[in-house]
Amino acid sequence: MEISSRIPGFYNMTIEERKKYLIDLYNLSEEDAEQLLHHPSLPEETADKMIENVIGTFSLPLAVGLNFTVDEKDYIIPMAVEEPSIVASASYIAKIVREAGGFKTEATERIMIGQIQVVGCPDFKKAKEAILSEKDTLIQAANDAYPSLVARGGGAEDLEVRIINEHSSQYSQMLIAHLYVNTCDAMGANIINTMVESLAPVVEHLTNGKVYLRILSNYADRCLAKATCTIPPKLLASDGFTGEEVRDGVIQAYEFAASDPYRAVTHNKGIMNGIDPVIIATGNDWRAVEAGAHAYAARHGKYSSMTTWSKDEEGNLIGELELPMSLGIVGGASRVHPMAKLAYKILRVDSAKELSRVIVAVGLAQNLGALKSLVTDGIQKGHMALHSRSVAMAAGASGELVDIIADKLVEEKEIRVGYAKKLMEEYVK
Ligand code: NDP
């Protein structure tokens, strides 16, 4: 069966039916099918080897975002997240963008940065020159510390040096060396940390200073991925709103976020609503991606919108999202967590670059989903209807009662735990 991310009626299937659909669609092996059907979690013995002081595991719902076409390839997107309406909203927008030709993406080379901090140099200018004069030797030494990466076509490629706070007090003066490393398909934190640690003694010798920090920078501004979409207004029309009204509302909502950090933080949180679930489902480090993304949003000196929205000469809505993507398809938990391993089979990405490109497309879809709701019905209509089931469960409902109470909450427009408890009491009576 050809893999299409368009699966009409998926929402109405039972969990069992959805699993079976995916098993058939991907022709999953018996082992993978067994994992999906009967062991949808992390075994404690694996967890115990991943981190310290383990007392159990903590599960999140794992869902799939549908309808995504990115660079003319269909992707079904595994998303691990607790918040209702994220997956529905991403899938809804992906369907619109699909009709408009899909997302277009690109990515830079995957160059990650390792930092070495040197303090107490008797002469910082001379120290800088000394490091730069031995640049090739240092790059070679870094690569000698990780020959397997070089064998894969990656490795340390460049080195730069800056003097920070040159004219300030002795404590704030320092020299910072940046080692630029092509980490291939790994996020590269451990790779880079190994490399920069190995360089520390030579750097101390060259500078007559003291090396303190030797660590990856999560500001991965040489490891960027960008997604764009072009949507004719007619595809944006919704109940009571013309496509042009929705398009103009989205652009003005963007302008708000671009100019006001109070709005930008929430706007960007909505983008990460799409990105983090894929990062988590693929066993990547979401703190690293979050930190890099927010820093990038402030790269012009003021915290601003991660996306841009505008219109072209034909009146189409144009969206763009570019972010640092410090992630991998190997390393970390990506090949340890059994559900992450399965997530890669569903995603069908062959490289870290491809994963990065797909993830920024999801972030862009998520942003448009939130903005479209905000400029039309408001976020609460769709969100609270989906949230009603969590509210019912928080009030103690289980089994069939969850949907009964949730429907009542929506019908009476009172989606509150207190009211759900009252309904439960009446129902039990
Ligand atoms: P790993 O330490 O697991 O290293 C990835 C390994 O995968 C490589 O060393 C390489 O080992 C192997 N590999 C196999 N195929 C490839 C390929 N195609 N390309 C590249 N490597 C390949 O992971 P990372 O170095 O990526 O580190 C990520 C982890 O580090 C995450 O868990 C993160 O949470 C954590 N971390 C994050 C920090 C931060 O963000 N500041 C700081 C410290 C840790 P070999 O060559 O031997 O086969």
Residues whose N, C-alpha, C, O or C-beta is under 5 A from the ligand:
A	BS01	NDP	S148 L149 T183 C184 D185 A186 M187 G188 A189 N190 I191 L216 D285 A288 G328 V330 G331 G332 A333
